[in-house]
Amino acid sequence: MKSGSPPEIGESIRGMIRLGRYGQPEDIAAATAFLPSPDGDHVLGVTPPVTGGQFGGMG
């Protein structure tokens, strides 16, 4: 969130994120570390979204 934006804008955007919080660098690092790990062996040819559920539907 851009600093200096009205707090209600930030709250509105945060309300659209299923986890209820903005992502942190550690969230990206965890997804990045997963892909080359043995657990990520069958994840090929995709760019996994790290959105906190923001674009996963609101239903």
PDB file of N, H, CA, C and O in Angstrom:
ATOM      1  N   MET A   1       0.847  -1.170   0.000  1.00  0.00           N
ATOM      2  CA  MET A   1       0.000   0.000   0.000  1.00  0.00           C
ATOM      3  C   MET A   1       0.892   1.231   0.000  1.00  0.00           C
ATOM      4  O   MET A   1       1.834   1.313   0.788  1.00  0.00           O
ATOM      5  N   LYS A   2       0.610   2.174  -0.860  1.00  0.00           N
ATOM      6  H   LYS A   2      -0.155   2.108  -1.500  1.00  0.00           H
ATOM      7  CA  LYS A   2       1.397   3.394  -0.965  1.00  0.00           C
ATOM      8  C   LYS A   2       1.231   4.237   0.302  1.00  0.00           C
ATOM      9  O   LYS A   2       0.117   4.476   0.767  1.00  0.00           O
ATOM     10  N   SER A   3       2.355   4.675   0.840  1.00  0.00           N
ATOM     11  H   SER A   3       3.260   4.480   0.462  1.00  0.00           H
ATOM     12  CA  SER A   3       2.267   5.524   2.029  1.00  0.00           C
ATOM     13  C   SER A   3       1.625   6.851   1.649  1.00  0.00           C
ATOM     14  O   SER A   3       1.818   7.347   0.539  1.00  0.00           O
ATOM     15  N   GLY A   4       0.879   7.412   2.554  1.00  0.00           N
ATOM     16  H   GLY A   4       0.722   7.009   3.456  1.00  0.00           H
ATOM     17  CA  GLY A   4       0.185   8.655   2.305  1.00  0.00           C
ATOM     18  C   GLY A   4      -1.227   8.470   1.787  1.00  0.00           C
ATOM     19  O   GLY A   4      -1.977   9.437   1.654  1.00  0.00           O
ATOM     20  N   SER A   5      -1.597   7.214   1.490  1.00  0.00           N
ATOM     21  H   SER A   5      -0.988   6.429   1.598  1.00  0.00           H
ATOM     22  CA  SER A   5      -2.967   6.947   1.045  1.00  0.00           C
ATOM     23  C   SER A   5      -3.900   7.001   2.249  1.00  0.00           C
ATOM     24  O   SER A   5      -3.487   6.677   3.363  1.00  0.00           O
ATOM     25  N   PRO A   6      -5.143   7.403   2.043  1.00  0.00           N
ATOM     26  CA  PRO A   6      -6.094   7.437   3.161  1.00  0.00           C
ATOM     27  C   PRO A   6      -6.269   6.046   3.774  1.00  0.00           C
ATOM     28  O   PRO A   6      -6.327   5.063   3.035  1.00  0.00           O
ATOM     29  N   PRO A   7      -6.353   5.937   5.082  1.00  0.00           N
ATOM     30  CA  PRO A   7      -6.478   4.631   5.749  1.00  0.00           C
ATOM     31  C   PRO A   7      -7.670   3.817   5.246  1.00  0.00           C
ATOM     32  O   PRO A   7      -7.591   2.591   5.183  1.00  0.00           O
ATOM     33  N   GLU A   8      -8.770   4.476   4.890  1.00  0.00           N
ATOM     34  H   GLU A   8      -8.835   5.473   4.942  1.00  0.00           H
ATOM     35  CA  GLU A   8      -9.941   3.719   4.436  1.00  0.00           C
ATOM     36  C   GLU A   8      -9.675   2.988   3.121  1.00  0.00           C
ATOM     37  O   GLU A   8     -10.297   1.960   2.854  1.00  0.00           O
ATOM     38  N   ILE A   9      -8.758   3.505   2.294  1.00  0.00           N
ATOM     39  H   ILE A   9      -8.253   4.341   2.512  1.00  0.00           H
ATOM     40  CA  ILE A   9      -8.385   2.816   1.052  1.00  0.00           C
ATOM     41  C   ILE A   9      -7.667   1.511   1.402  1.00  0.00           C
ATOM     42  O   ILE A   9      -7.964   0.456   0.842  1.00  0.00           O
ATOM     43  N   GLY A  10      -6.731   1.601   2.325  1.00  0.00           N
ATOM     44  H   GLY A  10      -6.490   2.459   2.780  1.00  0.00           H
ATOM     45  CA  GLY A  10      -6.002   0.409   2.748  1.00  0.00           C
ATOM     46  C   GLY A  10      -6.914  -0.633   3.356  1.00  0.00           C
ATOM     47  O   GLY A  10      -6.757  -1.825   3.093  1.00  0.00           O
ATOM     48  N   GLU A  11      -7.862  -0.202   4.162  1.00  0.00           N
ATOM     49  H   GLU A  11      -7.990   0.767   4.375  1.00  0.00           H
ATOM     50  CA  GLU A  11      -8.801  -1.130   4.786  1.00  0.00           C
ATOM     51  C   GLU A  11      -9.690  -1.780   3.738  1.00  0.00           C
ATOM     52  O   GLU A  11     -10.005  -2.966   3.844  1.00  0.00           O
ATOM     53  N   SER A  12     -10.096  -1.025   2.736  1.00  0.00           N
ATOM     54  H   SER A  12      -9.841  -0.062   2.650  1.00  0.00           H
ATOM     55  CA  SER A  12     -10.934  -1.555   1.659  1.00  0.00           C
ATOM     56  C   SER A  12     -10.186  -2.642   0.885  1.00  0.00           C
ATOM     57  O   SER A  12     -10.739  -3.703   0.597  1.00  0.00           O
ATOM     58  N   ILE A  13      -8.934  -2.369   0.555  1.00  0.00           N
ATOM     59  H   ILE A  13      -8.484  -1.507   0.789  1.00  0.00           H
ATOM     60  CA  ILE A  13      -8.132  -3.353  -0.176  1.00  0.00           C
ATOM     61  C   ILE A  13      -7.868  -4.568   0.702  1.00  0.00           C
ATOM     62  O   ILE A  13      -7.991  -5.700   0.235  1.00  0.00           O
ATOM     63  N   ARG A  14      -7.512  -4.359   1.949  1.00  0.00           N
ATOM     64  H   ARG A  14      -7.412  -3.439   2.329  1.00  0.00           H
ATOM     65  CA  ARG A  14      -7.241  -5.472   2.859  1.00  0.00           C
ATOM     66  C   ARG A  14      -8.479  -6.358   2.998  1.00  0.00           C
ATOM     67  O   ARG A  14      -8.356  -7.572   3.164  1.00  0.00           O
ATOM     68  N   GLY A  15      -9.663  -5.764   2.931  1.00  0.00           N
ATOM     69  H   GLY A  15      -9.763  -4.778   2.796  1.00  0.00           H
ATOM     70  CA  GLY A  15     -10.899  -6.528   3.015  1.00  0.00           C
ATOM     71  C   GLY A  15     -11.109  -7.464   1.841  1.00  0.00           C
ATOM     72  O   GLY A  15     -11.895  -8.406   1.946  1.00  0.00           O
ATOM     73  N   MET A  16     -10.432  -7.233   0.729  1.00  0.00           N
ATOM     74  H   MET A  16      -9.794  -6.467   0.644  1.00  0.00           H
ATOM     75  CA  MET A  16     -10.544  -8.102  -0.442  1.00  0.00           C
ATOM     76  C   MET A  16      -9.570  -9.274  -0.400  1.00  0.00           C
ATOM     77  O   MET A  16      -9.645 -10.174  -1.237  1.00  0.00           O
ATOM     78  N   ILE A  17      -8.667  -9.270   0.558  1.00  0.00           N
ATOM     79  H   ILE A  17      -8.606  -8.539   1.238  1.00  0.00           H
ATOM     80  CA  ILE A  17      -7.651 -10.315   0.673  1.00  0.00           C
ATOM     81  C   ILE A  17      -8.134 -11.328   1.705  1.00  0.00           C
ATOM     82  O   ILE A  17      -8.343 -10.985   2.869  1.00  0.00           O
ATOM     83  N   ARG A  18      -8.310 -12.571   1.279  1.00  0.00           N
ATOM     84  H   ARG A  18      -8.141 -12.849   0.334  1.00  0.00           H
ATOM     85  CA  ARG A  18      -8.879 -13.585   2.168  1.00  0.00           C
ATOM     86  C   ARG A  18      -8.091 -13.779   3.456  1.00  0.00           C
ATOM     87  O   ARG A  18      -8.679 -14.045   4.504  1.00  0.00           O
ATOM     88  N   LEU A  19      -6.775 -13.651   3.395  1.00  0.00           N
ATOM     89  H   LEU A  19      -6.297 -13.435   2.543  1.00  0.00           H
ATOM     90  CA  LEU A  19      -5.986 -13.798   4.616  1.00  0.00           C
ATOM     91  C   LEU A  19      -6.121 -12.597   5.541  1.00  0.00           C
ATOM     92  O   LEU A  19      -5.734 -12.664   6.707  1.00  0.00           O
ATOM     93  N   GLY A  20      -6.669 -11.500   5.027  1.00  0.00           N
ATOM     94  H   GLY A  20      -6.983 -11.446   4.080  1.00  0.00           H
ATOM     95  CA  GLY A  20      -6.914 -10.328   5.861  1.00  0.00           C
ATOM     96  C   GLY A  20      -5.683  -9.506   6.177  1.00  0.00           C
ATOM     97  O   GLY A  20      -5.695  -8.692   7.100  1.00  0.00           O
ATOM     98  N   ARG A  21      -4.616  -9.717   5.412  1.00  0.00           N
ATOM     99  H   ARG A  21      -4.607 -10.378   4.662  1.00  0.00           H
ATOM    100  CA  ARG A  21      -3.400  -8.933   5.639  1.00  0.00           C
ATOM    101  C   ARG A  21      -2.649  -8.807   4.327  1.00  0.00           C
ATOM    102  O   ARG A  21      -2.828  -9.611   3.411  1.00  0.00           O
ATOM    103  N   TYR A  22      -1.813  -7.793   4.249  1.00  0.00           N
ATOM    104  H   TYR A  22      -1.669  -7.140   4.992  1.00  0.00           H
ATOM    105  CA  TYR A  22      -0.962  -7.626   3.085  1.00  0.00           C
ATOM    106  C   TYR A  22       0.150  -8.664   3.119  1.00  0.00           C
ATOM    107  O   TYR A  22       0.584  -9.090   4.189  1.00  0.00           O
ATOM    108  N   GLY A  23       0.605  -9.065   1.944  1.00  0.00           N
ATOM    109  H   GLY A  23       0.253  -8.720   1.075  1.00  0.00           H
ATOM    110  CA  GLY A  23       1.716 -10.009   1.866  1.00  0.00           C
ATOM    111  C   GLY A  23       3.009  -9.372   2.337  1.00  0.00           C
ATOM    112  O   GLY A  23       3.197  -8.158   2.257  1.00  0.00           O
ATOM    113  N   GLN A  24       3.884 -10.216   2.823  1.00  0.00           N
ATOM    114  H   GLN A  24       3.731 -11.202   2.887  1.00  0.00           H
ATOM    115  CA  GLN A  24       5.190  -9.791   3.303  1.00  0.00           C
ATOM    116  C   GLN A  24       6.262 -10.459   2.441  1.00  0.00           C
ATOM    117  O   GLN A  24       5.973 -11.447   1.766  1.00  0.00           O
ATOM    118  N   PRO A  25       7.478  -9.947   2.451  1.00  0.00           N
ATOM    119  CA  PRO A  25       8.549 -10.584   1.680  1.00  0.00           C
ATOM    120  C   PRO A  25       8.716 -12.073   2.009  1.00  0.00           C
ATOM    121  O   PRO A  25       9.076 -12.864   1.137  1.00  0.00           O
ATOM    122  N   GLU A  26       8.459 -12.447   3.244  1.00  0.00           N
ATOM    123  H   GLU A  26       8.167 -11.804   3.953  1.00  0.00           H
ATOM    124  CA  GLU A  26       8.592 -13.844   3.649  1.00  0.00           C
ATOM    125  C   GLU A  26       7.576 -14.739   2.914  1.00  0.00           C
ATOM    126  O   GLU A  26       7.844 -15.917   2.677  1.00  0.00           O
ATOM    127  N   ASP A  27       6.426 -14.181   2.560  1.00  0.00           N
ATOM    128  H   ASP A  27       6.208 -13.224   2.752  1.00  0.00           H
ATOM    129  CA  ASP A  27       5.421 -14.950   1.812  1.00  0.00           C
ATOM    130  C   ASP A  27       5.938 -15.302   0.425  1.00  0.00           C
ATOM    131  O   ASP A  27       5.744 -16.425  -0.040  1.00  0.00           O
ATOM    132  N   ILE A  28       6.585 -14.366  -0.231  1.00  0.00           N
ATOM    133  H   ILE A  28       6.742 -13.453   0.147  1.00  0.00           H
ATOM    134  CA  ILE A  28       7.169 -14.609  -1.544  1.00  0.00           C
ATOM    135  C   ILE A  28       8.335 -15.589  -1.418  1.00  0.00           C
ATOM    136  O   ILE A  28       8.487 -16.490  -2.242  1.00  0.00           O
ATOM    137  N   ALA A  29       9.156 -15.408  -0.384  1.00  0.00           N
ATOM    138  H   ALA A  29       9.033 -14.675   0.286  1.00  0.00           H
ATOM    139  CA  ALA A  29      10.306 -16.289  -0.178  1.00  0.00           C
ATOM    140  C   ALA A  29       9.865 -17.735   0.030  1.00  0.00           C
ATOM    141  O   ALA A  29      10.505 -18.657  -0.475  1.00  0.00           O
ATOM    142  N   ALA A  30       8.782 -17.938   0.766  1.00  0.00           N
ATOM    143  H   ALA A  30       8.261 -17.190   1.176  1.00  0.00           H
ATOM    144  CA  ALA A  30       8.298 -19.305   1.016  1.00  0.00           C
ATOM    145  C   ALA A  30       7.832 -19.963  -0.278  1.00  0.00           C
ATOM    146  O   ALA A  30       8.119 -21.136  -0.517  1.00  0.00           O
ATOM    147  N   ALA A  31       7.116 -19.217  -1.109  1.00  0.00           N
ATOM    148  H   ALA A  31       6.882 -18.264  -0.915  1.00  0.00           H
ATOM    149  CA  ALA A  31       6.664 -19.778  -2.393  1.00  0.00           C
ATOM    150  C   ALA A  31       7.856 -20.059  -3.295  1.00  0.00           C
ATOM    151  O   ALA A  31       7.880 -21.075  -3.990  1.00  0.00           O
ATOM    152  N   THR A  32       8.835 -19.180  -3.292  1.00  0.00           N
ATOM    153  H   THR A  32       8.816 -18.354  -2.728  1.00  0.00           H
ATOM    154  CA  THR A  32      10.034 -19.362  -4.115  1.00  0.00           C
ATOM    155  C   THR A  32      10.841 -20.564  -3.647  1.00  0.00           C
ATOM    156  O   THR A  32      11.363 -21.310  -4.476  1.00  0.00           O
ATOM    157  N   ALA A  33      10.952 -20.766  -2.349  1.00  0.00           N
ATOM    158  H   ALA A  33      10.527 -20.161  -1.677  1.00  0.00           H
ATOM    159  CA  ALA A  33      11.695 -21.906  -1.814  1.00  0.00           C
ATOM    160  C   ALA A  33      10.961 -23.222  -2.078  1.00  0.00           C
ATOM    161  O   ALA A  33      11.605 -24.262  -2.222  1.00  0.00           O
ATOM    162  N   PHE A  34       9.641 -23.197  -2.144  1.00  0.00           N
ATOM    163  H   PHE A  34       9.119 -22.352  -2.027  1.00  0.00           H
ATOM    164  CA  PHE A  34       8.853 -24.399  -2.384  1.00  0.00           C
ATOM    165  C   PHE A  34       9.111 -24.978  -3.770  1.00  0.00           C
ATOM    166  O   PHE A  34       9.244 -26.192  -3.917  1.00  0.00           O
ATOM    167  N   LEU A  35       9.182 -24.130  -4.777  1.00  0.00           N
ATOM    168  H   LEU A  35       9.074 -23.143  -4.658  1.00  0.00           H
ATOM    169  CA  LEU A  35       9.250 -24.616  -6.161  1.00  0.00           C
ATOM    170  C   LEU A  35      10.431 -25.544  -6.444  1.00  0.00           C
ATOM    171  O   LEU A  35      10.218 -26.591  -7.055  1.00  0.00           O
ATOM    172  N   PRO A  36      11.659 -25.229  -6.039  1.00  0.00           N
ATOM    173  CA  PRO A  36      12.765 -26.158  -6.324  1.00  0.00           C
ATOM    174  C   PRO A  36      12.914 -27.279  -5.289  1.00  0.00           C
ATOM    175  O   PRO A  36      13.800 -28.125  -5.412  1.00  0.00           O
ATOM    176  N   SER A  37      12.054 -27.285  -4.278  1.00  0.00           N
ATOM    177  H   SER A  37      11.334 -26.599  -4.178  1.00  0.00           H
ATOM    178  CA  SER A  37      12.158 -28.315  -3.240  1.00  0.00           C
ATOM    179  C   SER A  37      11.537 -29.622  -3.728  1.00  0.00           C
ATOM    180  O   SER A  37      10.817 -29.622  -4.726  1.00  0.00           O
ATOM    181  N   PRO A  38      11.803 -30.738  -3.041  1.00  0.00           N
ATOM    182  CA  PRO A  38      11.162 -32.003  -3.411  1.00  0.00           C
ATOM    183  C   PRO A  38       9.633 -31.920  -3.394  1.00  0.00           C
ATOM    184  O   PRO A  38       8.975 -32.602  -4.180  1.00  0.00           O
ATOM    185  N   ASP A  39       9.064 -31.107  -2.522  1.00  0.00           N
ATOM    186  H   ASP A  39       9.598 -30.553  -1.884  1.00  0.00           H
ATOM    187  CA  ASP A  39       7.600 -30.959  -2.484  1.00  0.00           C
ATOM    188  C   ASP A  39       7.054 -30.304  -3.749  1.00  0.00           C
ATOM    189  O   ASP A  39       5.881 -30.484  -4.077  1.00  0.00           O
ATOM    190  N   GLY A  40       7.877 -29.555  -4.458  1.00  0.00           N
ATOM    191  H   GLY A  40       8.830 -29.409  -4.192  1.00  0.00           H
ATOM    192  CA  GLY A  40       7.436 -28.875  -5.660  1.00  0.00           C
ATOM    193  C   GLY A  40       7.768 -29.619  -6.943  1.00  0.00           C
ATOM    194  O   GLY A  40       7.666 -29.049  -8.030  1.00  0.00           O
ATOM    195  N   ASP A  41       8.169 -30.902  -6.836  1.00  0.00           N
ATOM    196  H   ASP A  41       8.251 -31.366  -5.954  1.00  0.00           H
ATOM    197  CA  ASP A  41       8.592 -31.672  -8.003  1.00  0.00           C
ATOM    198  C   ASP A  41       7.571 -31.712  -9.134  1.00  0.00           C
ATOM    199  O   ASP A  41       7.961 -31.725 -10.302  1.00  0.00           O
ATOM    200  N   HIS A  42       6.294 -31.731  -8.828  1.00  0.00           N
ATOM    201  H   HIS A  42       5.977 -31.720  -7.880  1.00  0.00           H
ATOM    202  CA  HIS A  42       5.275 -31.867  -9.866  1.00  0.00           C
ATOM    203  C   HIS A  42       4.618 -30.545 -10.240  1.00  0.00           C
ATOM    204  O   HIS A  42       3.575 -30.530 -10.895  1.00  0.00           O
ATOM    205  N   VAL A  43       5.215 -29.451  -9.831  1.00  0.00           N
ATOM    206  H   VAL A  43       6.062 -29.463  -9.299  1.00  0.00           H
ATOM    207  CA  VAL A  43       4.716 -28.133 -10.209  1.00  0.00           C
ATOM    208  C   VAL A  43       5.602 -27.651 -11.360  1.00  0.00           C
ATOM    209  O   VAL A  43       6.735 -27.216 -11.155  1.00  0.00           O
ATOM    210  N   LEU A  44       5.062 -27.738 -12.560  1.00  0.00           N
ATOM    211  H   LEU A  44       4.142 -28.092 -12.727  1.00  0.00           H
ATOM    212  CA  LEU A  44       5.845 -27.403 -13.756  1.00  0.00           C
ATOM    213  C   LEU A  44       5.058 -26.469 -14.669  1.00  0.00           C
ATOM    214  O   LEU A  44       3.845 -26.616 -14.819  1.00  0.00           O
ATOM    215  N   GLY A  45       5.739 -25.527 -15.268  1.00  0.00           N
ATOM    216  H   GLY A  45       6.724 -25.408 -15.147  1.00  0.00           H
ATOM    217  CA  GLY A  45       5.151 -24.680 -16.291  1.00  0.00           C
ATOM    218  C   GLY A  45       4.097 -23.691 -15.830  1.00  0.00           C
ATOM    219  O   GLY A  45       3.259 -23.264 -16.624  1.00  0.00           O
ATOM    220  N   VAL A  46       4.126 -23.326 -14.570  1.00  0.00           N
ATOM    221  H   VAL A  46       4.807 -23.672 -13.925  1.00  0.00           H
ATOM    222  CA  VAL A  46       3.153 -22.351 -14.066  1.00  0.00           C
ATOM    223  C   VAL A  46       3.874 -21.277 -13.260  1.00  0.00           C
ATOM    224  O   VAL A  46       4.984 -21.481 -12.768  1.00  0.00           O
ATOM    225  N   THR A  47       3.231 -20.159 -13.142  1.00  0.00           N
ATOM    226  H   THR A  47       2.329 -19.993 -13.541  1.00  0.00           H
ATOM    227  CA  THR A  47       3.674 -19.115 -12.232  1.00  0.00           C
ATOM    228  C   THR A  47       2.649 -19.079 -11.113  1.00  0.00           C
ATOM    229  O   THR A  47       1.547 -18.560 -11.292  1.00  0.00           O
ATOM    230  N   PRO A  48       3.012 -19.637  -9.945  1.00  0.00           N
ATOM    231  CA  PRO A  48       2.016 -19.701  -8.880  1.00  0.00           C
ATOM    232  C   PRO A  48       1.673 -18.319  -8.338  1.00  0.00           C
ATOM    233  O   PRO A  48       2.565 -17.532  -8.022  1.00  0.00           O
ATOM    234  N   PRO A  49       0.385 -18.026  -8.232  1.00  0.00           N
ATOM    235  CA  PRO A  49      -0.006 -16.732  -7.684  1.00  0.00           C
ATOM    236  C   PRO A  49       0.201 -16.701  -6.164  1.00  0.00           C
ATOM    237  O   PRO A  49      -0.213 -17.618  -5.455  1.00  0.00           O
ATOM    238  N   VAL A  50       0.824 -15.672  -5.689  1.00  0.00           N
ATOM    239  H   VAL A  50       1.161 -14.926  -6.265  1.00  0.00           H
ATOM    240  CA  VAL A  50       0.990 -15.471  -4.247  1.00  0.00           C
ATOM    241  C   VAL A  50       0.209 -14.209  -3.925  1.00  0.00           C
ATOM    242  O   VAL A  50       0.767 -13.116  -3.834  1.00  0.00           O
ATOM    243  N   THR A  51      -1.115 -14.386  -3.754  1.00  0.00           N
ATOM    244  H   THR A  51      -1.569 -15.274  -3.828  1.00  0.00           H
ATOM    245  CA  THR A  51      -2.008 -13.241  -3.626  1.00  0.00           C
ATOM    246  C   THR A  51      -2.750 -13.190  -2.293  1.00  0.00           C
ATOM    247  O   THR A  51      -3.519 -12.260  -2.046  1.00  0.00           O
ATOM    248  N   GLY A  52      -2.526 -14.172  -1.443  1.00  0.00           N
ATOM    249  H   GLY A  52      -1.902 -14.927  -1.643  1.00  0.00           H
ATOM    250  CA  GLY A  52      -3.275 -14.206  -0.180  1.00  0.00           C
ATOM    251  C   GLY A  52      -4.745 -14.506  -0.394  1.00  0.00           C
ATOM    252  O   GLY A  52      -5.564 -14.302   0.502  1.00  0.00           O
ATOM    253  N   GLY A  53      -5.081 -14.989  -1.579  1.00  0.00           N
ATOM    254  H   GLY A  53      -4.416 -15.155  -2.307  1.00  0.00           H
ATOM    255  CA  GLY A  53      -6.460 -15.321  -1.882  1.00  0.00           C
ATOM    256  C   GLY A  53      -7.260 -14.172  -2.476  1.00  0.00           C
ATOM    257  O   GLY A  53      -8.475 -14.276  -2.646  1.00  0.00           O
ATOM    258  N   GLN A  54      -6.575 -13.072  -2.792  1.00  0.00           N
ATOM    259  H   GLN A  54      -5.588 -12.987  -2.654  1.00  0.00           H
ATOM    260  CA  GLN A  54      -7.291 -11.890  -3.288  1.00  0.00           C
ATOM    261  C   GLN A  54      -8.048 -12.182  -4.577  1.00  0.00           C
ATOM    262  O   GLN A  54      -9.123 -11.622  -4.791  1.00  0.00           O
ATOM    263  N   PHE A  55      -7.521 -13.038  -5.434  1.00  0.00           N
ATOM    264  H   PHE A  55      -6.648 -13.493  -5.261  1.00  0.00           H
ATOM    265  CA  PHE A  55      -8.177 -13.295  -6.709  1.00  0.00           C
ATOM    266  C   PHE A  55      -8.787 -14.687  -6.763  1.00  0.00           C
ATOM    267  O   PHE A  55      -9.028 -15.205  -7.853  1.00  0.00           O
ATOM    268  N   GLY A  56      -9.044 -15.306  -5.620  1.00  0.00           N
ATOM    269  H   GLY A  56      -8.848 -14.886  -4.734  1.00  0.00           H
ATOM    270  CA  GLY A  56      -9.569 -16.654  -5.569  1.00  0.00           C
ATOM    271  C   GLY A  56     -11.087 -16.721  -5.503  1.00  0.00           C
ATOM    272  O   GLY A  56     -11.639 -17.796  -5.272  1.00  0.00           O
ATOM    273  N   GLY A  57     -11.753 -15.641  -5.693  1.00  0.00           N
ATOM    274  H   GLY A  57     -11.304 -14.767  -5.882  1.00  0.00           H
ATOM    275  CA  GLY A  57     -13.208 -15.618  -5.585  1.00  0.00           C
ATOM    276  C   GLY A  57     -13.612 -15.217  -4.185  1.00  0.00           C
ATOM    277  O   GLY A  57     -12.886 -15.461  -3.222  1.00  0.00           O
ATOM    278  N   MET A  58     -14.736 -14.619  -4.082  1.00  0.00           N
ATOM    279  H   MET A  58     -15.326 -14.420  -4.865  1.00  0.00           H
ATOM    280  CA  MET A  58     -15.182 -14.109  -2.783  1.00  0.00           C
ATOM    281  C   MET A  58     -16.395 -14.860  -2.268  1.00  0.00           C
ATOM    282  O   MET A  58     -17.052 -14.390  -1.338  1.00  0.00           O
ATOM    283  N   GLY A  59     -16.715 -16.017  -2.845  1.00  0.00           N
ATOM    284  H   GLY A  59     -16.182 -16.398  -3.600  1.00  0.00           H
ATOM    285  CA  GLY A  59     -17.908 -16.736  -2.442  1.00  0.00           C
ATOM    286  C   GLY A  59     -17.731 -17.716  -1.366  1.00  0.00           C
ATOM    287  O   GLY A  59     -18.692 -18.371  -0.962  1.00  0.00           O
TER     288      GLY A  59
END
